[in-house]
């Protein structure tokens, strides 16, 4: 006699032949959760927020002054909160539009209409384009030492962000008793690439001071942006701090003559208040806790074009079109790039997800987990590279973090789909998700405070599995192989409920569907409908179906429904079925 019973369910492993799967592993495991070992349907996504357009592909949940806002973009945007804890301005920074940007809360949430953020400023402060004009006034009385000096000045934003200095003036000779008139100070950032959307408020003036070993520029005074000329009467001994911003330039922006690979993108936060981004083959780092300052000396050039970056606890993982890299260090001046000898290119920037101590991304061979220099294909043994590329379209995958799991969605032409992968492993690691042209995910955001995932569907933000309404799951067992062609007479499907549309049961013999029915229940009695072929009773005392005549070598059972299913069993006889 032959019977097969499943009471502990696992995910799918398409790499393995259906008849060689472990008994608990399915051929299909769609729209279900396996954390409890039983088949539990996931819930529907719930409506959260209507967007201003159906073309949005990036969102970000933002709180300011006791109110919450959904920021939205049509571009692939990466957002980071400011590196200063409890920033009273609630500044955020982002890349992915024409040039890197920033905005404090009152600018993000400014009054008006249309999408949030309502406004923004350019990330980075430009340098004045020309040196000011200087002239010495007053009398050299010959009682003090004459010295040679020159001047530079910088722009400063309304938030105290200082940019790089202007060109240096001509050198003049003076004594402390004399003053210097400084004129032709620029009163705006000017126009053209790299100079729009600034938020300049002041200028700082610096004067060179020659010591025993070096010449340095020291602070003289601060003036308003509108000040076109001023006078320096500060003595040498009263000069202030050294200029800090000599090398503080803006990140790569829309100036194609300077940045032929385009503006910096992929904005990512590292420990110690450092921001990172990339353009072409170059990784860029900011000054610690100064997101507007990106010295050229802090850039690292790799061998291959960069696709995506992510933090991995103690460093920065870099996925490229070739071999990946790991960059480590605590100071942007001394970052070390290590080329990892693993041929696992990153196919898609949006597939890279920070999972905490590691990142996950889509490679040609499958999902890859990277922690430091440890890089491995974590779907190996479940999905072949050929299946991965043919069925999951990895170059289109968008990945998200949800409750410790990697949630991925793909869309290629008329092919839509998704999956959940649990990096903790086990046979339940991989399940699939239903997607259609109307429900396909265009982007998303994981709230770090709640660990909830929000996705874009059409013109709406929806919370992933936020509803109390169940989806309809589908699970198809492995192919159970009998010792010889056998007539299985009964199939049992034990569910926690059979209400609504009930539980659909399909039985396959030697790979072909030969029976299907729907079990519903009212009270303690069960009803059978939709039988194909129709031959048995329509009312049954328990959820056990009599199968039509048929002798097969292999059997598999598929169940569908919006209720948790605890057990599936197929047997040759009723006594045998009840015994197991």
TORTI-49982 format. One record per residue (C-alpha): residue in one letter; z, y, x. Coordinates in Angstrom, 1 decimal. Layout:
! residues N
rest,z,y,x
A,Z,Y,X .
...
This chain:
! residues 580
rest,z,y,x
X,0.0,0.0,0.0 .
X,-0.7,3.6,1.2 .
X,1.0,6.8,0.4 .
X,1.4,10.2,2.2 .
X,4.0,12.8,1.6 .
X,4.4,16.3,2.9 .
X,7.7,18.2,2.6 .
X,7.5,20.4,5.7 .
X,4.4,22.5,6.0 .
X,2.7,24.2,9.0 .
X,-0.2,26.5,9.6 .
X,-3.7,25.8,10.7 .
X,-5.2,24.5,14.0 .
X,-9.0,24.7,13.5 .
X,-9.6,23.4,17.0 .
X,-8.4,19.9,16.0 .
X,-10.4,17.5,13.9 .
X,-9.0,17.4,10.3 .
X,-8.1,13.8,10.6 .
X,-6.3,14.2,13.9 .
X,-4.0,17.0,12.7 .
X,-0.3,16.4,12.5 .
X,0.7,15.4,9.0 .
X,2.2,18.9,8.3 .
X,-0.7,21.0,9.6 .
X,-3.3,22.2,7.2 .
X,-7.0,22.7,7.2 .
X,-6.4,25.8,5.2 .
X,-3.3,28.0,5.0 .
X,-4.1,31.2,3.2 .
X,-1.9,34.0,1.8 .
X,1.3,32.1,2.4 .
X,4.5,32.3,4.3 .
X,5.9,29.2,6.2 .
X,9.2,30.6,7.5 .
X,11.2,28.2,5.3 .
X,8.9,25.2,5.9 .
X,7.6,25.2,2.3 .
X,4.5,26.9,0.9 .
X,5.7,30.4,-0.2 .
X,3.0,32.8,-1.5 .
X,3.0,36.2,0.2 .
X,3.3,39.2,-2.2 .
X,0.7,41.8,-2.9 .
X,0.5,45.1,-1.1 .
X,2.2,47.9,-3.1 .
X,0.9,51.4,-3.6 .
X,2.7,54.0,-1.5 .
X,0.6,57.1,-1.1 .
X,-2.8,58.4,-2.2 .
X,-4.8,59.9,0.7 .
X,-7.1,62.9,0.5 .
X,-10.2,60.8,1.4 .
X,-11.5,57.3,1.3 .
X,-12.8,57.7,4.9 .
X,-9.4,57.7,6.6 .
X,-8.9,55.2,9.5 .
X,-5.6,56.3,11.0 .
X,-2.2,57.2,9.4 .
X,1.3,58.2,10.6 .
X,4.5,58.5,8.8 .
X,6.3,61.7,9.7 .
X,9.6,63.3,8.7 .
X,10.4,67.0,9.0 .
X,13.2,69.2,7.5 .
X,14.2,66.5,5.0 .
X,10.7,65.8,3.8 .
X,8.3,63.0,4.5 .
X,4.6,63.2,5.1 .
X,1.6,60.9,5.6 .
X,-0.6,62.2,8.3 .
X,-4.2,61.0,8.1 .
X,-7.4,61.1,10.2 .
X,-10.9,59.8,10.1 .
X,-10.8,59.0,13.8 .
X,-9.0,56.3,15.8 .
X,-5.9,58.3,16.5 .
X,-2.8,57.4,18.6 .
X,0.4,59.4,17.8 .
X,3.6,59.7,19.8 .
X,6.8,61.7,18.9 .
X,8.0,64.1,21.6 .
X,9.9,62.6,24.5 .
X,13.0,64.8,24.0 .
X,15.6,63.2,21.7 .
X,16.6,65.2,18.6 .
X,13.9,67.7,19.3 .
X,14.6,70.6,16.8 .
X,10.9,71.3,16.6 .
X,10.0,67.7,15.7 .
X,6.9,67.9,17.9 .
X,4.3,65.1,17.8 .
X,1.4,64.5,20.1 .
X,-1.9,62.7,19.5 .
X,-5.2,61.7,21.0 .
X,-8.4,60.5,19.4 .
X,-9.9,63.7,18.0 .
X,-12.1,66.2,20.0 .
X,-9.3,66.9,22.4 .
X,-5.6,65.9,22.8 .
X,-3.4,67.8,20.4 .
X,0.2,68.6,19.5 .
X,2.1,70.3,16.7 .
X,5.7,71.1,15.8 .
X,7.0,70.3,12.3 .
X,6.3,73.7,10.8 .
X,2.7,73.5,11.9 .
X,2.2,69.9,10.8 .
X,3.7,70.6,7.3 .
X,2.4,74.2,6.9 .
X,1.8,75.3,3.4 .
X,-1.7,75.0,2.0 .
X,-4.0,72.2,0.8 .
X,-5.8,69.3,2.3 .
X,-4.6,66.6,4.6 .
X,-1.6,66.6,6.9 .
X,-1.3,67.6,9.7 .
X,-2.3,71.0,8.3 .
X,-2.8,72.5,11.7 .
X,-2.4,71.8,15.4 .
X,-2.5,73.2,18.9 .
X,-4.3,72.0,22.0 .
X,-2.2,69.8,24.3 .
X,-2.0,71.5,27.6 .
X,-1.9,75.1,28.7 .
X,-5.1,76.6,30.4 .
X,-5.0,78.7,33.6 .
X,-6.1,82.3,33.6 .
X,-9.7,82.5,34.7 .
X,-9.4,85.4,37.2 .
X,-7.0,86.9,39.6 .
X,-5.3,90.1,38.6 .
X,-5.9,93.4,40.4 .
X,-3.0,94.7,42.5 .
X,-2.3,98.0,44.3 .
X,0.8,99.2,46.3 .
X,2.5,102.4,45.2 .
X,5.3,104.3,46.8 .
X,6.1,105.3,50.4 .
X,6.7,103.1,53.4 .
X,9.7,104.9,54.9 .
X,9.6,102.6,58.0 .
X,13.3,101.6,57.5 .
X,12.6,98.0,56.3 .
X,10.3,95.2,57.5 .
X,6.8,95.2,56.1 .
X,5.5,91.9,54.8 .
X,2.3,90.5,53.3 .
X,2.2,89.2,49.8 .
X,-0.1,88.0,47.0 .
X,0.3,87.2,43.3 .
X,-0.6,84.6,40.7 .
X,0.4,84.4,37.0 .
X,0.5,81.7,34.4 .
X,0.2,81.4,30.6 .
X,3.2,80.3,28.6 .
X,3.2,78.9,25.1 .
X,5.5,79.9,22.2 .
X,7.5,76.7,23.0 .
X,8.0,77.5,26.7 .
X,5.2,75.3,28.0 .
X,3.8,76.7,31.2 .
X,0.3,76.2,32.5 .
X,-1.3,76.2,36.0 .
X,-1.6,79.5,37.9 .
X,-4.5,81.9,38.0 .
X,-6.5,82.4,41.2 .
X,-4.6,84.2,43.9 .
X,-5.0,87.9,44.4 .
X,-5.9,89.7,47.6 .
X,-3.1,90.0,50.1 .
X,-1.3,93.4,50.4 .
X,1.2,94.7,52.8 .
X,4.4,96.4,51.5 .
X,8.1,97.0,52.1 .
X,10.8,96.5,49.6 .
X,10.9,100.2,48.8 .
X,7.4,100.1,47.5 .
X,6.2,98.7,44.1 .
X,3.0,96.9,43.2 .
X,0.9,97.7,40.2 .
X,-0.5,94.5,38.6 .
X,-3.5,95.0,36.2 .
X,-6.3,93.1,34.6 .
X,-4.0,90.5,33.2 .
X,-5.8,88.4,30.6 .
X,-4.4,88.8,27.1 .
X,-5.8,85.6,25.6 .
X,-6.9,82.2,26.7 .
X,-10.5,83.2,26.3 .
X,-13.2,81.2,24.6 .
X,-15.2,78.1,25.3 .
X,-14.3,74.5,26.0 .
X,-10.7,73.9,27.0 .
X,-9.6,77.3,25.6 .
X,-9.5,77.0,21.8 .
X,-6.4,76.3,19.6 .
X,-3.9,77.5,22.2 .
X,-0.5,78.9,21.2 .
X,0.1,81.3,24.0 .
X,2.9,83.8,23.8 .
X,3.8,85.0,27.3 .
X,2.8,85.3,30.9 .
X,4.9,84.6,34.0 .
X,4.2,86.5,37.3 .
X,4.8,85.0,40.7 .
X,4.7,86.6,44.2 .
X,4.3,84.9,47.5 .
X,7.2,84.8,49.9 .
X,6.8,83.7,53.4 .
X,9.7,81.9,55.0 .
X,10.2,80.4,58.4 .
X,8.2,77.2,57.5 .
X,6.0,77.9,54.5 .
X,4.7,80.3,51.9 .
X,5.7,79.8,48.3 .
X,5.2,81.7,45.0 .
X,8.4,82.8,43.4 .
X,9.2,84.2,40.0 .
X,8.9,88.0,39.5 .
X,9.0,88.6,35.8 .
X,7.9,87.4,32.4 .
X,5.8,89.6,30.1 .
X,4.2,89.3,26.6 .
X,0.8,87.8,26.2 .
X,-0.5,91.3,25.1 .
X,0.6,92.9,28.3 .
X,-2.5,93.8,30.4 .
X,-0.7,95.5,33.3 .
X,2.8,95.8,34.7 .
X,4.7,96.8,37.8 .
X,6.6,94.7,40.3 .
X,9.6,96.5,41.9 .
X,11.6,93.3,42.8 .
X,12.9,93.0,46.3 .
X,12.2,89.9,48.4 .
X,15.8,88.8,48.3 .
X,15.8,89.0,44.5 .
X,12.8,86.8,43.8 .
X,13.5,83.9,41.4 .
X,12.6,80.2,41.3 .
X,9.5,78.7,42.8 .
X,6.5,78.3,40.5 .
X,6.8,74.7,39.0 .
X,3.4,74.4,37.4 .
X,0.9,74.7,40.3 .
X,-0.6,71.3,39.4 .
X,0.2,71.2,35.7 .
X,-3.3,70.9,34.1 .
X,-4.2,69.8,30.6 .
X,-5.2,66.2,30.0 .
X,-8.9,65.4,29.9 .
X,-10.5,67.1,27.0 .
X,-13.9,68.0,25.6 .
X,-15.2,69.6,28.8 .
X,-18.0,67.1,29.5 .
X,-18.8,68.6,32.9 .
X,-15.3,67.8,34.0 .
X,-14.8,64.6,32.0 .
X,-18.1,62.8,31.5 .
X,-16.2,59.8,29.9 .
X,-14.8,62.0,27.2 .
X,-11.4,63.2,26.2 .
X,-8.2,61.3,27.0 .
X,-7.3,58.7,24.4 .
X,-4.8,55.9,23.8 .
X,-1.7,58.1,24.1 .
X,1.3,55.9,24.9 .
X,4.9,56.6,25.7 .
X,6.6,55.0,28.8 .
X,10.2,55.1,29.8 .
X,11.6,58.1,31.6 .
X,9.8,60.5,29.3 .
X,6.3,59.8,30.8 .
X,3.2,59.8,28.6 .
X,0.1,57.9,29.5 .
X,-3.5,57.9,28.3 .
X,-7.0,57.0,29.6 .
X,-10.6,58.1,29.9 .
X,-13.3,55.9,31.4 .
X,-11.8,54.0,34.3 .
X,-8.9,56.5,34.8 .
X,-5.3,56.1,33.7 .
X,-3.6,59.5,33.4 .
X,0.2,60.2,33.5 .
X,2.2,63.3,32.5 .
X,5.1,64.9,34.1 .
X,8.3,63.4,32.9 .
X,9.4,65.0,29.6 .
X,6.5,67.5,29.9 .
X,3.7,66.2,27.7 .
X,1.6,69.3,28.4 .
X,1.4,68.7,32.1 .
X,-1.0,66.1,33.6 .
X,-1.5,66.5,37.3 .
X,-4.7,65.2,38.8 .
X,-2.6,63.5,41.5 .
X,-1.0,61.3,38.8 .
X,-4.3,59.7,37.9 .
X,-5.3,56.1,38.9 .
X,-8.8,54.8,38.9 .
X,-9.5,51.2,38.2 .
X,-12.5,49.0,38.7 .
X,-13.5,48.6,35.1 .
X,-13.7,50.8,32.0 .
X,-10.4,50.8,30.2 .
X,-10.3,49.6,26.5 .
X,-6.6,49.8,25.6 .
X,-3.1,50.3,27.0 .
X,0.3,49.4,25.9 .
X,3.9,49.4,27.2 .
X,5.5,46.1,28.1 .
X,9.1,46.9,28.8 .
X,9.0,47.7,32.5 .
X,5.5,49.1,32.8 .
X,2.1,49.8,31.4 .
X,-0.4,47.0,30.6 .
X,-4.1,48.0,30.8 .
X,-6.8,46.0,29.1 .
X,-10.3,46.6,30.5 .
X,-13.8,45.4,30.0 .
X,-13.0,43.1,33.0 .
X,-9.7,41.9,34.5 .
X,-6.5,43.4,33.1 .
X,-4.1,45.5,35.1 .
X,-0.3,46.1,35.2 .
X,1.0,49.5,36.3 .
X,4.6,49.8,37.2 .
X,6.8,52.5,38.5 .
X,9.5,55.0,37.4 .
X,7.9,58.1,38.8 .
X,4.3,59.2,37.9 .
X,3.8,60.2,41.5 .
X,4.2,56.6,42.7 .
X,2.7,54.3,40.1 .
X,1.4,51.0,41.4 .
X,-1.6,49.3,39.8 .
X,-1.8,45.5,40.1 .
X,-5.1,43.8,39.2 .
X,-4.3,40.6,37.3 .
X,-6.4,37.6,38.2 .
X,-7.0,36.6,34.6 .
X,-10.5,36.8,33.1 .
X,-9.3,38.1,29.8 .
X,-11.1,41.3,28.9 .
X,-9.9,43.4,26.0 .
X,-12.6,43.5,23.3 .
X,-11.1,46.1,21.0 .
X,-8.7,48.9,21.6 .
X,-7.3,48.7,18.0 .
X,-6.4,45.0,18.6 .
X,-3.8,45.9,21.2 .
X,-0.3,45.9,19.7 .
X,3.1,46.6,21.4 .
X,5.3,43.7,20.4 .
X,8.3,44.9,22.4 .
X,8.6,43.0,25.6 .
X,4.9,42.2,25.6 .
X,1.6,43.3,24.1 .
X,-1.0,41.2,22.2 .
X,-4.7,41.9,22.2 .
X,-8.0,40.2,21.3 .
X,-10.0,38.7,24.2 .
X,-13.2,36.6,24.1 .
X,-11.1,33.4,24.2 .
X,-8.5,34.3,21.6 .
X,-5.3,36.3,21.1 .
X,-3.7,37.1,24.5 .
X,-0.1,37.9,25.2 .
X,0.7,40.0,28.3 .
X,4.1,40.6,29.7 .
X,4.0,42.3,33.1 .
X,1.5,40.3,35.2 .
X,1.9,37.2,33.0 .
X,-1.3,37.0,30.8 .
X,-2.1,33.9,28.7 .
X,-4.1,33.0,25.6 .
X,-1.5,32.2,22.9 .
X,-4.0,30.8,20.4 .
X,-5.0,28.1,22.9 .
X,-4.8,24.7,21.3 .
X,-5.2,26.2,17.9 .
X,-8.6,27.9,17.9 .
X,-11.4,27.3,20.4 .
X,-13.1,30.4,21.9 .
X,-16.3,29.5,20.0 .
X,-14.4,29.4,16.7 .
X,-12.5,32.6,17.6 .
X,-15.7,34.5,18.1 .
X,-17.7,33.0,15.2 .
X,-15.0,33.1,12.5 .
X,-12.6,36.0,13.5 .
X,-15.0,38.6,14.9 .
X,-12.5,39.7,17.7 .
X,-14.4,42.9,18.6 .
X,-13.5,44.3,15.2 .
X,-9.9,43.2,14.9 .
X,-7.2,45.7,14.1 .
X,-3.7,44.5,15.0 .
X,-0.3,45.5,13.7 .
X,3.3,44.6,14.2 .
X,5.2,43.3,11.1 .
X,8.6,41.7,11.3 .
X,7.9,40.2,14.7 .
X,4.5,38.9,13.7 .
X,1.0,40.0,14.7 .
X,-1.1,40.9,11.7 .
X,-4.8,41.1,12.3 .
X,-7.7,42.2,10.2 .
X,-11.4,41.9,10.9 .
X,-14.6,43.2,9.2 .
X,-18.1,42.5,10.2 .
X,-20.9,43.2,7.7 .
X,-20.0,41.2,4.6 .
X,-17.4,39.2,6.4 .
X,-13.8,40.3,5.8 .
X,-10.6,38.6,6.6 .
X,-7.2,38.7,8.2 .
X,-4.5,36.5,9.7 .
X,-0.9,36.4,10.7 .
X,0.2,35.0,14.1 .
X,3.9,34.4,15.0 .
X,4.2,34.6,18.8 .
X,7.4,32.6,18.6 .
X,5.1,29.7,18.3 .
X,5.4,26.4,16.4 .
X,2.9,24.7,14.2 .
X,3.3,27.5,11.6 .
X,2.1,30.1,14.0 .
X,-1.3,30.8,12.5 .
X,-2.2,31.5,8.8 .
X,-5.0,33.5,7.2 .
X,-5.1,36.4,4.8 .
X,-7.6,37.3,2.1 .
X,-9.7,40.4,2.5 .
X,-12.6,41.7,0.4 .
X,-14.9,44.7,0.6 .
X,-12.6,46.6,-1.8 .
X,-9.3,45.6,-0.1 .
X,-10.4,45.6,3.5 .
X,-7.9,47.3,5.8 .
X,-9.2,50.4,7.5 .
X,-6.1,51.2,9.6 .
X,-2.4,51.1,9.4 .
X,1.0,52.1,10.8 .
X,4.3,50.3,11.5 .
X,7.3,52.4,10.8 .
X,9.6,51.8,13.8 .
X,12.7,52.7,11.8 .
X,12.2,50.1,9.0 .
X,9.7,47.7,10.6 .
X,7.6,48.0,7.5 .
X,3.8,47.9,7.9 .
X,1.6,50.3,5.9 .
X,-2.2,49.8,5.6 .
X,-5.1,51.8,4.4 .
X,-7.0,50.3,1.5 .
X,-9.8,52.6,0.3 .
X,-8.1,56.0,-0.3 .
X,-4.6,54.7,-0.5 .
X,-1.7,53.8,1.8 .
X,-0.1,50.5,0.7 .
X,3.0,48.8,2.0 .
X,2.1,45.3,3.4 .
X,3.7,42.7,1.1 .
X,5.6,45.5,-0.6 .
X,5.1,44.2,-4.2 .
X,7.2,41.8,-6.2 .
X,4.0,40.2,-7.5 .
X,2.9,37.1,-5.6 .
X,-0.6,36.5,-4.3 .
X,-2.2,33.1,-5.0 .
X,-1.8,30.9,-2.0 .
X,-4.2,28.1,-0.8 .
X,-3.2,25.2,1.3 .
X,-5.4,22.2,2.1 .
X,-3.8,19.2,3.9 .
X,-5.2,17.3,6.8 .
X,-7.4,14.3,6.2 .
X,-5.2,11.3,5.8 .
X,-7.0,8.3,7.1 .
X,-6.3,4.9,5.4 .
X,-6.5,1.6,7.2 .
X,-9.4,0.6,5.0 .
X,-11.2,2.2,2.0 .
X,-8.5,2.6,-0.6 .
X,-8.1,3.8,-4.3 .
X,-5.4,6.4,-4.4 .
X,-4.2,6.5,-8.0 .
X,-1.7,9.4,-8.2 .
X,-1.0,12.8,-6.7 .
X,2.2,14.7,-7.1 .
X,2.7,18.5,-6.5 .
X,6.3,19.7,-6.8 .
X,6.5,23.4,-7.2 .
X,9.4,25.8,-8.0 .
X,7.5,27.0,-11.1 .
X,4.2,26.3,-12.9 .
X,4.1,29.4,-15.2 .
X,1.2,31.8,-15.5 .
X,-2.0,30.4,-14.1 .
X,0.0,27.3,-12.9 .
X,-0.8,25.2,-9.9 .
X,-4.4,24.1,-9.2 .
X,-4.7,20.7,-7.5 .
X,-7.9,19.5,-5.8 .
X,-8.3,16.1,-4.3 .
X,-11.0,15.3,-1.7 .
X,-12.2,11.8,-0.8 .
X,-14.2,11.4,2.4 .
X,-14.6,15.1,2.6 .
X,-16.0,15.7,-1.0 .
X,-14.1,17.1,-4.0 .
X,-13.8,14.3,-6.6 .
X,-11.0,15.6,-8.8 .
X,-9.3,18.8,-9.8 .
X,-6.8,20.0,-12.4 .
X,-4.4,22.7,-13.3 .
X,-0.7,22.0,-14.0 .
X,1.3,24.4,-16.1 .
X,4.7,24.0,-17.6 .
X,6.6,25.1,-20.7 .
X,10.2,24.2,-20.7 .
X,10.6,20.6,-19.5 .
X,7.0,19.5,-20.4 .
X,3.9,19.8,-18.3 .
X,0.4,20.4,-19.3 .
X,-2.9,19.5,-17.6 .
X,-6.0,21.5,-18.0 .
X,-9.3,22.1,-16.3 .
X,-9.6,18.4,-15.3 .
X,-12.8,17.4,-13.6 .
X,-13.5,14.7,-14.6 .
X,-11.5,14.8,-17.8 .
X,-10.0,11.4,-18.5 .
X,-6.2,11.5,-18.4 .
X,-3.5,12.8,-20.7 .
X,-3.2,16.6,-21.2 .
X,0.6,16.4,-21.5 .
X,2.7,14.7,-18.8 .
X,6.4,14.3,-18.3 .
X,6.4,15.3,-14.7 .
X,4.0,17.0,-12.3 .
X,2.2,13.8,-11.4 .
X,-1.6,13.5,-12.0 .
X,-3.5,10.2,-12.5 .
X,-6.6,10.2,-10.3 .
X,-10.0,8.9,-11.4 .
X,-11.6,5.8,-10.0 .
X,-12.8,6.2,-6.4 .
X,-12.3,4.3,-3.2 .
X,-12.3,6.4,0.0 .
X,-11.3,6.1,3.6 .
X,-9.9,9.7,4.0 .
X,-8.0,11.8,1.5 .
X,-6.9,15.5,1.5 .
X,-5.2,17.6,-1.1 .
X,-5.7,21.3,-1.8 .
X,-3.2,23.3,-3.8 .
X,-3.5,26.8,-5.1 .
X,-1.1,29.0,-7.0 .
X,1.3,31.9,-7.1 .
X,4.5,29.8,-6.9 .
X,6.4,28.2,-4.0 .
X,5.3,24.6,-3.5 .
X,7.9,22.2,-1.9 .
X,6.1,18.9,-1.8 .
X,2.7,17.2,-2.0 .
X,2.4,13.4,-2.3 .
X,-0.5,11.0,-2.9 .
X,-0.1,7.3,-3.4 .
X,-1.7,4.1,-4.7 .
X,0.9,3.4,-7.4 .
X,3.4,5.3,-9.5 .
X,6.3,3.1,-8.2 .
X,5.3,3.9,-4.7 .
X,5.0,7.6,-5.5 .
X,8.5,7.7,-7.0 .
X,9.9,5.6,-4.2 .
X,8.9,8.1,-1.5 .
